Amino acid sequence: MTGTPTLVTKLAALAAEAPDAAALHGGSPTAGFTTITWSEYDRDVRAVGKSLISLGVSPGEAVTIAGRNRPEWIISDLGVMAAGAVPTPIYATNTAEQVAWLVNHSEATVAIIDDQDQYEKLIEVRDQVPNLKKVVLMGDAPAATKDWVISWQQFLELGRTVSEDDLNYRINSAQPDDLALLCYTSGTTGEPKGVELTHANFNAVSDEIRELYGFRRLEERIVSYLPLCHVAEHLFTILNQIESGVEVYTCADLNEMKDYLPSVRPTLFLAVPRVWEKFEAALQARLAEATGVKSVLASWALATESSWFNAQLEAGRPITGVTRVLANKLSD
C-alpha cells in the first residue's frame, strides 16, 4: 500500500540519493559540531517511529515536543510523523500551567522534551496531565532514572521489538488530509489555538517553494535558531530541508549566533525584522570604523551587492557577474 508523499518518504529518498552527505549538525562552533548524515537521519527517524509504536501511540494521536533547537528535536518531529501520529510542538518558554493546558488540549500521551528545565515543569503539573504516559528526555539528565521519564537512548531502544513492516505500514498509510502538524499559536490574545496542517498542505507549500525559489538541491545550508514550534521556522528548517536537501546547523543558544554566522556561512537565512535591524546596526558600526581606501571599497562592495540582489529579485532567479563576485570577495 502506498499513501501520499510525506516528509518521511521524501527523507528516505534523500537518504538513498546522498547517504553519506551531511544533513544535520548539533553542537556549536565553540564546542565543535556533531554531524548526522542523511542515511543516519533516516535511520533515527525510523527508530523514533518504532519506539512510539512500541509505547502504544496510535495513528492520529498527538505527541508533544518542547525544547531548544537540536537534531533530536527535528528527528522527533519526523519520527512522530513516521508513526502516523501528529507532532505537536510547544514553546520551550511556556510556564508549567501552559504546558499542562497544551498537553491536555492536544490529548498527547507522550512528550519529547529537551532538558531538566522542561522536565521540572511536567513534574510540577504531573497530577494535571493524567493522559501523559511517558516523557522522553532528548538529553541524559538525571531525571531519566525516574519511572515516568526515559532518556533518548532508552527511548530509541524500545523500537527494536517493532518490525520494519509495521513501521512501513504506518508510513505508507498516510493520506493527503491526514494531519502532519498541530501547530499552536503563542496565546498572546487568549488561549493558544491549535492550527491543523495536513500532508496536502505541506506538499502544496513544497511545490510553491520549488517553483518560486528554486533552491539548489543538496547545496544550501542554514542555521536553525528561531523556535521550531513556530510555523515559519518549522517550515524553513524541516519542510524546506526535506524538499531541497538543505544542510541544517541547529543553534540551541541565541547568544552564540554571532559565532555561527562566520563559521557556517549559511546560504539561506530566515529572520524577523528585529534580527535584521540588529545586523544592519552592527554592519553600519563596522563600516563607520573604516577609513581611507577601506571605507571606499566597503561602500562600493555594499552598494554593488545591493544592486545585484535587487536585480536578482526582479529576475526571480539567482544571477551574478564579475562585479558581484568581486564585491563578495572584498567582504570576506
N, C-alpha and C positions, 0 to 999 in steps of 0.2 A: 504494500500500500504506500502511495506517495501523496503527501499533502502539499500545501503551499510552500513556496520558498520562504525560509525564515533566516534570521541572522545566524542561527545554529548551522543550517545547511550550507550557508554561504561561507561560514568559518571553516567547515570541513573541506570545501572546495579550495580555499586558500591554503589550508594545511597540506593538501595534495599538490598544489601548484608550487609552493615555496616552503617546503617543510622545515628547512634549516635557517630561513631568514628570520631576523629579529622582529618580533611583534609587540611585545610589552616589556617595559623596563620599570623595576621598582628601585628601591634605594634612593640615593641622592648624589649630586655632584661632589659633595664634600665627603660622604661616607663611601662612595663608589656605587655604581649601578649594578643591579642584577638583571639578567636578560632571560626572557621566555620566548622561544621560537614559536612559529605558527603551529608546528606539529605538537609541541608541548602545551600550547594554549588549547588546542582542540582536545587533547588528551585530558587536561584538567577540567575543562567544561563538561566533558562526558562523565568524569569522575564525580563532579558535583551533582549532575543529574541523577546518577545511580544512587548516590548517598541519600538524596532527597526521597527517591522512590523507596529506599530501604527504611526511611523514617515514616513512611506511610503517607507522604504528601500526594494528594490526588490531582489529576488534571484540572486546571481552572482554579486551584487553590492559591491563595496569596502567600508569599514568603517575604518577610520584611528584611531590608538591607539598610544598614546605617554605619557610617564611618567615613574616614578620610579617603582621599583618592589613593588607591594602591591596586596592584594587579589582581589581588584576591577579590576586590570589590567587583571589578569588571568580569572576572571569571564566574563569580557567583551569579551575577545578573544573567549571563547567558546559560549557566548551568540550571538555573531555575526554569528558564525557557525550555531547555532540553528535556526537562522532566514534565513538560506540558503545563507547568504551573505559571504563576504570574509574578514577576518581580515587582516589589512594592517598596521602592526606596524612600527613605525619610531623612530629614536633615539631621546631621550629627550634633547640631546645636540645640535641638529640641529639648525641652525640660522633661523630667520623668513623667509628669502628668500628661504632657503632649504625646509622649511615646506610647503611654498606655491607651490614650484615646485612639491613636492611629492604628495600633496593633488590633484593638478591638473592632474598630470600624471596618478594617480590611479583612477581619476574621483570619488573620495569619496564625498558623500553628507552629511555624519555625521562624526564628530570627537569626540572621547572619550579621554579626556586629564586629566593630573594629578593635576595641581595646577595653581595658578595665573601666574607663570612664563610662562607656556605653553600658557595660555590664552592671555597674552600680545603679544606673537609672532603672534598669529592669528589675534588679533585686528590690529596689525601693517600692516598686509597684507590682511585685510578683502576685500578690493576692488579688490584684485588679485585672490580671490578664490570664484567666483560668484556661483559655484555649491554647495558650502558647506552651507547646510540649517540649521544645528543645531550643537551646541557644548555642550558636556556633561562634567561637571567637576566631577571627582571622589571625590574630596573634596568639602567642603562647603565654598569656597572663596566668597568674596563679589561680584565678577563678575557674580555670578549665578543669580543676580537680573536683569540682562540685558535680553532683548528680545531674543537675539541670543543664549544665554547660559542658561543652566539649571543645577541644582545640581544633584548629584547622586540619591537622594531620589525622587526628582521631576521626574527624568527620569524613575525610576522604577514604579512610579505611572501611567505613560502613558499606560503601557501594560495591565492595568485592563480591558480595553474595548475589548481586543483581546481574542478570545476563545482558549481553550486548543486544540480543533480540528484544528484550523487554524495553531497553532504552530506545532502540531504533523505532519500535512501535510508537512510543510516545512522540518522538521527533517527527516521524512521518505521518502522524495523525493530525498535525496542525492544519487548521483551516483558515481561510482569509479573515473571517470575522472573529476568530478566537483572540482573546486579549494577549497582547505581547508585553504590555506595561500598564501598571496602575500608578499614575504619577500624581502625587498630592501637591496642591498649592501650599504656599507658606502659611496661610491662615491669618494674614495681617488684617483682614476685614471681617473676621468671624472664624468659624471652624474651617479647617482645611477642606478643600473639595477634591475628591478623587477623580481624576481625568482618565478615561479609558482609551487606550491606544491599541489598535489591533495590528495583526501582521499585515493586513492590507494597507493600513495607514503607513506602516514602516516601509513597505515596498513602494508606495507612491512617493514618499519623501526621497527614497533612494533613487528612484527614476529621475526626480527633479534635480537632485544633486549631480547625478551623472550628466544630465543634459545641460544644466546651467554652468557648471564649474569645470567639468572635465578633469578632475584631479588625476594626477599621474599614478597609475596603479603600481603599488609596491615601491613608490619612490618618495612619498610625502612623509613628514614626521611632525608630531605635535607634542605639546606639553598639556596634560590634563590637570587642571588646578582648581577650576570652579567646582561647586558642589555637584556631584554626579546625580544627585536626586532631582536637580533642576532639569527640566526637559531640554533646554538649549545645550547644556554641557553633555547631557546623556546622549543626545543625537550627534553632537560633534565628536565626542570621544568614541562611542560604541557603534552607533549606526554608520557613521562616516568611516570609521576604521574598517569595519567589515565590508562595506561597499567598495572601498578603494584600496584596501590593504595598507592602511596607514600605520606607521610605526608610532607607538604611544609611549611617552615617558610620563609616569604619574608623579605628581608633586603633592606630598602629604602636608607640607608646611608652607603656607604662603610667604612666610618670611624668607624662604630660600629661593623664591622666584628669580631674584637678581643673579643667583648662581646658575640657574637652569638655562636662562636665555643664551648666554655666551657659550655654555657647554653643549647644549642640544642644538642650538641654531635651528629652531622649528621653521618649516616651510609654510605652515599654516598656523594661524593664531587667532583664538576667539577671546574677546574681552568685552566687558561692559564699559560704558563711556568713562567712568571714573578711572579705570585702569589706563585707558588711552591718554587721559589728561595727565596722569602721573608720568607716563612715558614721555609725553611732549615736554613737560616741565623739566624732567631730568635731562632730556636732549638739549633743550634751549640753554640750560645751565652749563652743559659741557661746551656747547658752541660758543657761549659767551667767554669762555676761558681761552679760546683760540685767538691768536694774533697773527698779523702779517700774512704770509703766504698760506699758512694753515687755515686761517679764517676764510680766505678767498676760496680755497679748494673745498672746504667743508660746505660753504654756502652753495657753491656750484654743484657739488655732488647731491645735496639735498634737493635743490631745485630740479636737477636733471631727473633724479629718481621719481620725484613727484609728477613731473610731466609725462614720463613713460608709464607710470602707474595709471594716470588718468586716461591715457591713450589705450591702455590695456582694458580698462573698464568699458570704454566706448566700443572696443572691438569685440569684447565678450570672450576673449581667449588670451592665453599667455603670449606676449610678444617681447622682443628685446632687440637691442642693437649695440653697436660699439660703444656709444656714449653711456648707455645704461650699464654695460659690463664694467667700464672704467669707473663710473661713479660708485658702483658697489665695491670695487677693489679698493678705492680710496677710503671707503667706510670701514673696511676690515681692521 
